[in-house]
């Protein structure tokens, strides 16, 4: 079964290349981005301003393919692709939870852009902790490996 998606806008960020871009929105709090929605979708933004955060679904359009085992950030050994957040995936989709700063017409300014500049936007959803934040969480092989100094920006992986 094949699927075809059409971008509904574009995401503008200061991240011009993969290397040296933030690896997660949490590490990009001091950066700002803009979602520029195609004008025909502007009415769909009604009531989004009542939410503090949103999920952005976008295309990782500069990902160079994938391997089923990768050495992820935060680690030194090979892991299964689906147990990582590697941007190199069979279906190159990115999902980021970011803080909404303002909405004006078809433009949403947000905090925490970890995606590259001009990434194609596929969807926007409000982030709702009661729906999206489960209470009991395990983080597998990442246990004890998070928030190391130097792991904040992408390298050449």
C-alpha positions, 0 to 999 in steps of 0.5 A, a space after each residue: 500500500 502506497 501513501 502520498 502526502 502533500 505538505 501543508 506548509 514549510 518550517 523556517 528555522 536557523 538550522 541550515 545543515 544537519 551537522 551542528 543542529 540541535 538533536 531534540 527540541 529540548 536542546 533548542 529552547 534558545 532558538 525560534 522557528 516559524 511554521 508558515 502554513 499555506 493560506 488555504 489552511 489558515 482557518 484550521 489554526 482556530 483555537 490553537 492559541 489556547 494551547 501552550 505546545 504543539 506537535 509538528 509532523 514534518 518530512 526529514 527531506 535531507 535524510 540520506 537513507 537508513 540502516 536498521 542498526 545505528 549508533 545513536 547519539 548518547 551511545 557507542 554501540 549499535 542499536 535497532 533503528 526503531 529503538 532510536 530517534 535517528 533521523 534516517 528512517 524508512 519513512 523519513 518523518 519527524 515529530 517534535 513537540 514545541 512551545 507556541 509563542 504566537 500565532 498571527 494569520 498563517 504563521 506560528 512562531 515557536 520555541 525549540 526548532 530541532 528540524 532543518 530550515 525549509 522542512 516540509 510541514 505535514 501536520 500540526 496537533 495540539 500537545 495534550 499531556 493527559 493524552 500524550 504523556 503516559 505516567 509510567 515510562 521506561 527508556 530502555 538502553 537510554 537509562 542513565 545516558 541522557 543529558 551528557 555535555 556535548 550531546 546537544 548538537 548533531 554530528 555527522 551521523 
